[in-house]
């Protein structure tokens, strides 16, 4: 029994793309990076706990240096969150123009 190749049903709907759109992919990666920012901040602020305190043979780190370090980390985290906010606002503004996939559909 052989079947005629013309008898096979053909899909009438265009196939969905297997890949994410470029803008939605970038927006998700930006959101992932913003979610990791508090953990990075906690690690940076906890770093002075590992500095020598004078109980060993090493010279202790002055408290003023630790306070400067924590202040600089705090300002850096504020700037990073501000930049993430600007980037998110910029990407949401581009989203209004329409998806890229409409250009490539047949």
Secondary structure, DSSP 8 states (H G I E B T S, - for coil): ----GGGS----S----SS--HHHHHHHHHHHHHHHHHHHHHHHHHGGGGS--SSSSS----HHHHHHHHHHHHHHHHHHHHHHHHHHHHHHHHHTT--THHHH--
